[in-house]
């Protein structure tokens, strides 16, 4: 079945979006691409690329990014319980879906 790719991005400052296609397996194989840019003293990005069948709707409804002294937290709302991704300044990563930790990396 045909599949589309949906991009959902956390809100932020003014964002320039450039959409087009790029080279895939060969110059005849064109694949979608997007380039995003922001300007300022600090530019943060959090985005989800979601493959979606042509006969279905995307499930990601919201992406939020919060930056604190304790690191960055990205919350992705897709269906039921949110997925929360935290990245500490020391590089420690955790992914929690609902009440379950699905990934933890030192």
Backbone as a printed PyTorch tensor [residue, N CA C, xyz], in Angstrom:
tensor([[[  0.8360,  -1.1840,   0.0000],
         [  0.0000,   0.0000,   0.0000],
         [  0.8750,   1.2390,   0.0000]],

        [[  0.3460,   2.3220,  -0.5300],
         [  1.0640,   3.5870,  -0.5560],
         [  1.1720,   4.1540,   0.8560]],

        [[  2.2990,   4.7740,   1.1200],
         [  2.5510,   5.3450,   2.4360],
         [  2.9880,   6.7910,   2.2670]],

        [[  2.4320,   7.6600,   3.1120],
         [  2.8510,   9.0570,   3.1690],
         [  3.6710,   9.2380,   4.4390]],

        [[  4.4510,  10.3000,   4.4930],
         [  5.2050,  10.6290,   5.6910],
         [  4.6940,  11.9660,   6.2000]],

        [[  4.2250,  11.9740,   7.4500],
         [  3.6920,  13.1920,   8.0550],
         [  4.6900,  13.7470,   9.0560]],

        [[  4.9130,  15.0470,   9.0150],
         [  5.8210,  15.7330,   9.9160],
         [  5.0020,  16.5550,  10.8940]],

        [[  5.1940,  16.3060,  12.1900],
         [  4.5780,  17.1140,  13.2380],
         [  5.7130,  17.6740,  14.0770]],

        [[  5.7310,  18.9970,  14.2440],
         [  6.8620,  19.6570,  14.8870],
         [  6.3950,  20.4960,  16.0530]],

        [[  7.2220,  20.5510,  17.1010],
         [  6.9210,  21.4020,  18.2510],
         [  6.9410,  22.8600,  17.8130]],

        [[  6.0440,  23.6300,  18.3860],
         [  5.9810,  25.0580,  18.0860],
         [  7.2780,  25.7250,  18.5210]],

        [[  7.6020,  26.8090,  17.8720],
         [  8.8050,  27.5590,  18.2010],
         [  8.7290,  28.9090,  17.5340]],

        [[  9.8580,  29.5490,  17.4030],
         [  9.8960,  30.8360,  16.7250],
         [  9.5590,  30.6920,  15.2590]],

        [[  9.7080,  31.7880,  14.5570],
         [  9.4410,  31.7610,  13.1150],
         [ 10.2710,  30.6710,  12.4600]],

        [[  9.6230,  29.8660,  11.6570],
         [ 10.2780,  28.7260,  11.0270],
         [ 10.1470,  28.8250,   9.5170]],

        [[ 11.2760,  28.7240,   8.8360],
         [ 11.2580,  28.6470,   7.3790],
         [ 11.2150,  27.1870,   6.9960]],

        [[ 10.3340,  26.8460,   6.0540],
         [ 10.1600,  25.4640,   5.6150],
         [ 10.4370,  25.3930,   4.1170]],

        [[ 11.3420,  24.5070,   3.7620],
         [ 11.6420,  24.2590,   2.3570],
         [ 11.3310,  22.7960,   2.0870]],

        [[ 10.3580,  22.5370,   1.2290],
         [  9.9690,  21.1580,   0.8990],
         [ 10.3280,  20.8750,  -0.5470]],

        [[ 10.7050,  19.6400,  -0.8010],
         [ 11.0550,  19.2530,  -2.1590],
         [ 11.2850,  17.7640,  -2.2380]],

        [[ 12.0960,  17.3700,  -3.1890],
         [ 12.4650,  15.9610,  -3.2570],
         [ 13.9730,  15.8730,  -3.4570]],

        [[ 14.5120,  14.7360,  -3.0260],
         [ 15.9500,  14.5040,  -3.1210],
         [ 16.2060,  13.1580,  -3.7550]],

        [[ 17.4770,  12.8250,  -3.8580],
         [ 17.8840,  11.5810,  -4.4930],
         [ 17.7540,  10.4280,  -3.5010]],

        [[ 17.1590,   9.3320,  -3.9590],
         [ 17.0550,   8.1180,  -3.1550],
         [ 18.1320,   7.1320,  -3.5610]],

        [[ 17.7280,   5.9360,  -3.9590],
         [ 18.6690,   4.8710,  -4.3270],
         [ 19.4340,   5.2050,  -5.6120]],

        [[ 18.8460,   6.0470,  -6.4640],
         [ 19.5090,   6.4810,  -7.6950],
         [ 18.9690,   7.8630,  -8.0430]],

        [[ 19.5440,   8.4990,  -9.0500],
         [ 19.0500,   9.8260,  -9.4130],
         [ 17.6230,   9.7830,  -9.9540]],

        [[ 17.1750,   8.6150, -10.3940],
         [ 15.8030,   8.4660, -10.8840],
         [ 14.8230,   8.2040,  -9.7350]],

        [[ 15.3410,   7.8300,  -8.5600],
         [ 14.5090,   7.5420,  -7.3900],
         [ 14.4180,   8.8100,  -6.5500]],

        [[ 13.2690,   9.4650,  -6.5800],
         [ 13.0910,  10.7200,  -5.8680],
         [ 12.3700,  10.4500,  -4.5540]],

        [[ 12.8610,  11.0330,  -3.4830],
         [ 12.2670,  10.8640,  -2.1670],
         [ 11.9440,  12.2450,  -1.5960]],

        [[ 10.8580,  12.3290,  -0.8080],
         [ 10.5120,  13.6330,  -0.2350],
         [ 11.5570,  14.0860,   0.7770]],

        [[ 11.7210,  15.4040,   0.8780],
         [ 12.6350,  15.9650,   1.8690],
         [ 12.0700,  17.2810,   2.3690]],

        [[ 12.5100,  17.6530,   3.5470],
         [ 12.1330,  18.9460,   4.1040],
         [ 13.3350,  19.5050,   4.8500]],

        [[ 13.5320,  20.8020,   4.7350],
         [ 14.5740,  21.4970,   5.4800],
         [ 13.8970,  22.5890,   6.2900]],

        [[ 14.1900,  22.6320,   7.5740],
         [ 13.5920,  23.6140,   8.4780],
         [ 14.6940,  24.4910,   9.0340]],

        [[ 14.4220,  25.7770,   9.1800],
         [ 15.4280,  26.6530,   9.7850],
         [ 14.7530,  27.6990,  10.6530]],

        [[ 15.4800,  28.0770,  11.7040],
         [ 15.0660,  29.1470,  12.6170],
         [ 16.2900,  29.9920,  12.9060]],

        [[ 16.0670,  31.2440,  13.2770],
         [ 17.1780,  32.1220,  13.6050],
         [ 17.0010,  32.6520,  15.0150]],

        [[ 18.1160,  32.9890,  15.6350],
         [ 18.0790,  33.5650,  16.9740],
         [ 19.2370,  33.0650,  17.8020]],

        [[ 19.2680,  33.5020,  19.0710],
         [ 20.3340,  33.0750,  19.9780],
         [ 20.2870,  31.5710,  20.2340]],

        [[ 19.0840,  31.0210,  20.2710],
         [ 18.9130,  29.5800,  20.4870],
         [ 17.7660,  29.1090,  19.6050]],

        [[ 18.0030,  28.0550,  18.8620],
         [ 16.9740,  27.4960,  17.9930],
         [ 16.8260,  26.0160,  18.3230]],

        [[ 15.6850,  25.6460,  18.8620],
         [ 15.4140,  24.2590,  19.2300],
         [ 14.4190,  23.6560,  18.2560]],

        [[ 14.6090,  22.3590,  17.9820],
         [ 13.7080,  21.6280,  17.1100],
         [ 13.3450,  20.3050,  17.7700]],

        [[ 12.0890,  19.9560,  17.7030],
         [ 11.6260,  18.6170,  18.0720],
         [ 10.5500,  18.2620,  17.0560]],

        [[ 10.7260,  17.1390,  16.3820],
         [  9.7960,  16.7670,  15.3250],
         [  9.6220,  15.2610,  15.2860]],

        [[  8.4740,  14.8370,  14.7820],
         [  8.1780,  13.4230,  14.5950],
         [  7.8610,  13.2060,  13.1220]],

        [[  8.5530,  12.2450,  12.5080],
         [  8.2180,  11.7980,  11.1600],
         [  7.4240,  10.5060,  11.3060]],

        [[  6.2020,  10.5160,  10.8330],
         [  5.2910,   9.3860,  11.0220],
         [  4.8690,   8.8080,   9.6760]],

        [[  5.2020,   7.5410,   9.4110],
         [  4.6910,   6.9150,   8.1890],
         [  3.2020,   6.6070,   8.3650]],

        [[  2.4040,   6.9500,   7.3680],
         [  0.9550,   6.7620,   7.4450],
         [  0.4660,   6.1510,   6.1300]],

        [[ -0.2600,   5.0290,   6.2300],
         [ -0.8400,   4.4270,   5.0250],
         [ -1.7790,   5.4280,   4.3460]],

        [[ -1.8870,   5.3110,   3.0550],
         [ -2.7030,   6.2420,   2.2740],
         [ -4.1670,   6.2260,   2.7090]],

        [[ -4.6380,   5.0950,   3.2360],
         [ -6.0380,   5.0050,   3.6390],
         [ -6.2430,   5.2770,   5.1350]],

        [[ -5.2390,   5.8540,   5.8080],
         [ -5.3170,   6.0990,   7.2470],
         [ -5.0130,   7.5570,   7.5600]],

        [[ -5.2190,   7.9380,   8.8060],
         [ -4.9240,   9.2800,   9.2890],
         [ -3.7110,   9.2260,  10.2220]],

        [[ -2.9530,  10.3030,  10.3150],
         [ -1.8320,  10.3310,  11.2620],
         [ -2.3430,  10.1640,  12.6950]],

        [[ -1.5170,   9.5750,  13.5560],
         [ -1.9040,   9.4160,  14.9600],
         [ -1.2520,  10.4670,  15.8550]],

        [[ -0.1590,  11.0660,  15.4200],
         [  0.4970,  12.0980,  16.2240],
         [ -0.3070,  13.3800,  16.1250]],

        [[ -0.7480,  13.8760,  17.2900],
         [ -1.5620,  15.0920,  17.3000],
         [ -0.8240,  16.2860,  17.9030]],

        [[  0.2900,  16.0400,  18.6190],
         [  0.9820,  17.1530,  19.2560],
         [  2.4140,  16.7490,  19.5930]],

        [[  3.3230,  17.6950,  19.4460],
         [  4.7170,  17.5400,  19.8740],
         [  5.0710,  18.7980,  20.6440]],

        [[  5.5850,  18.6100,  21.8650],
         [  5.9760,  19.7560,  22.6970],
         [  7.4130,  19.5850,  23.1520]],

        [[  8.1290,  20.6990,  23.2090],
         [  9.5180,  20.7090,  23.6560],
         [  9.6460,  21.6860,  24.8060]],

        [[ 10.2450,  21.2070,  25.9030],
         [ 10.5090,  22.0670,  27.0540],
         [ 11.9760,  21.9030,  27.4180]],

        [[ 12.6640,  23.0200,  27.5450],
         [ 14.0770,  22.9990,  27.9070],
         [ 14.2170,  23.6530,  29.2780]],

        [[ 14.9030,  22.9400,  30.2040],
         [ 15.1780,  23.4480,  31.5450],
         [ 16.6380,  23.1850,  31.8800]],

        [[ 17.0510,  23.5690,  33.0820],
         [ 18.4150,  23.2770,  33.5200],
         [ 18.6540,  21.7750,  33.6210]],

        [[ 17.5630,  20.9950,  33.8010],
         [ 17.6740,  19.5370,  33.9210],
         [ 17.7480,  18.8540,  32.5600]],

        [[ 17.6890,  19.6170,  31.4680],
         [ 17.7760,  19.0410,  30.1340],
         [ 16.5860,  19.4040,  29.2780]],

        [[ 16.3130,  18.5620,  28.3050],
         [ 15.2090,  18.7870,  27.3770],
         [ 14.1960,  17.6580,  27.5160]],

        [[ 12.9320,  18.0270,  27.4310],
         [ 11.8540,  17.0490,  27.4610],
         [ 10.9840,  17.2560,  26.2320]],

        [[ 10.7780,  16.1840,  25.4840],
         [  9.8850,  16.2060,  24.3280],
         [  8.7050,  15.3000,  24.6470]],

        [[  7.5070,  15.8250,  24.5130],
         [  6.2910,  15.0460,  24.7470],
         [  5.5660,  14.8810,  23.4280]],

        [[  5.3000,  13.6280,  23.0700],
         [  4.6120,  13.3080,  21.8170],
         [  3.2620,  12.6990,  22.1690]],

        [[  2.1950,  13.3350,  21.6950],
         [  0.8500,  12.8080,  21.9110],
         [  0.4190,  12.0740,  20.6520]],

        [[  0.1800,  10.7850,  20.8000],
         [ -0.2750,   9.9540,  19.6810],
         [ -1.2150,   8.9130,  20.2440]],

        [[ -2.4840,   9.0930,  20.0080],
         [ -3.4510,   8.1420,  20.5540],
         [ -3.6190,   8.3380,  22.0400]],

        [[ -3.4720,   7.2490,  22.8070],
         [ -3.7230,   7.2830,  24.2480],
         [ -2.6810,   8.0180,  25.0560]],

        [[ -1.8430,   7.2670,  25.7530],
         [ -0.8670,   7.8480,  26.6560],
         [  0.2490,   8.5530,  25.8840]],

        [[  0.7370,   9.6810,  26.3980],
         [  1.8280,  10.3690,  25.7160],
         [  3.1440,   9.6140,  25.8600]],

        [[  4.0500,   9.8660,  24.9240],
         [  5.4280,   9.3840,  25.0220],
         [  6.2770,  10.5790,  25.4210]],

        [[  7.0660,  10.4000,  26.4890],
         [  7.9030,  11.4810,  27.0030],
         [  9.3600,  11.0720,  26.8490]],

        [[ 10.1070,  11.8870,  26.1410],
         [ 11.5220,  11.6460,  25.8890],
         [ 12.2970,  12.7100,  26.6540]],

        [[ 13.2120,  12.2840,  27.5210],
         [ 14.0240,  13.2390,  28.2640],
         [ 15.4920,  13.0190,  27.9300]],

        [[ 16.2030,  14.1270,  27.7790],
         [ 17.6300,  14.0960,  27.5140],
         [ 18.3030,  15.0300,  28.5010]],

        [[ 19.0930,  14.4590,  29.4170],
         [ 19.7850,  15.2370,  30.4380],
         [ 21.0610,  15.8350,  29.8570]],

        [[ 21.5820,  16.8910,  30.4700],
         [ 22.8240,  17.4990,  29.9830],
         [ 23.9950,  16.5150,  29.9350]],

        [[ 23.9840,  15.4790,  30.7710],
         [ 25.0710,  14.4880,  30.7720],
         [ 24.8910,  13.4320,  29.6740]],

        [[ 23.8450,  13.5690,  28.8450],
         [ 23.6180,  12.6400,  27.7400],
         [ 22.6970,  11.4870,  28.0630]],

        [[ 22.2480,  11.3770,  29.3050],
         [ 21.3300,  10.2910,  29.6770],
         [ 19.9810,  10.5070,  28.9970]],

        [[ 19.4840,   9.4370,  28.3790],
         [ 18.2420,   9.4850,  27.6110],
         [ 17.2350,   8.5100,  28.2040]],

        [[ 15.9860,   8.9300,  28.2780],
         [ 14.9140,   8.0340,  28.7170],
         [ 13.6890,   8.2760,  27.8510]],

        [[ 13.0220,   7.1810,  27.4910],
         [ 11.7650,   7.2490,  26.7440],
         [ 10.7320,   6.5020,  27.5540]],

        [[  9.6460,   7.2070,  27.9170],
         [  8.5880,   6.6340,  28.7460],
         [  7.2700,   6.7830,  27.9980]],

        [[  6.5640,   5.6760,  27.8570],
         [  5.2310,   5.6640,  27.2170],
         [  4.2320,   5.2960,  28.2910]],

        [[  3.3630,   6.2410,  28.6620],
         [  2.4460,   6.0040,  29.7700],
         [  3.2620,   5.8300,  31.0420]],

        [[  3.1330,   4.6940,  31.7050],
         [  3.8780,   4.4160,  32.9280],
         [  5.0770,   3.4950,  32.6790]],

        [[  5.2960,   3.0950,  31.4350],
         [  6.3470,   2.1240,  31.1360],
         [  7.5660,   2.8020,  30.5110]],

        [[  8.7420,   2.5120,  31.0510],
         [  9.9870,   2.9660,  30.4470],
         [ 10.3190,   2.0110,  29.3050]],

        [[ 10.3920,   2.5460,  28.0870],
         [ 10.6360,   1.6990,  26.9230],
         [ 12.0800,   1.7670,  26.4440]],

        [[ 12.8310,   2.7880,  26.8950],
         [ 14.2320,   2.8930,  26.5480],
         [ 14.9280,   3.7610,  27.5820]],

        [[ 16.0890,   3.3040,  27.9950],
         [ 16.9150,   4.0970,  28.8930],
         [ 18.3590,   3.8830,  28.4850]],

        [[ 19.0790,   4.9600,  28.2660],
         [ 20.4660,   4.8480,  27.8170],
         [ 21.3410,   5.7490,  28.6800]],

        [[ 22.4940,   5.2190,  29.0760],
         [ 23.3900,   6.0210,  29.9320],
         [ 23.9670,   7.2150,  29.2160]]])
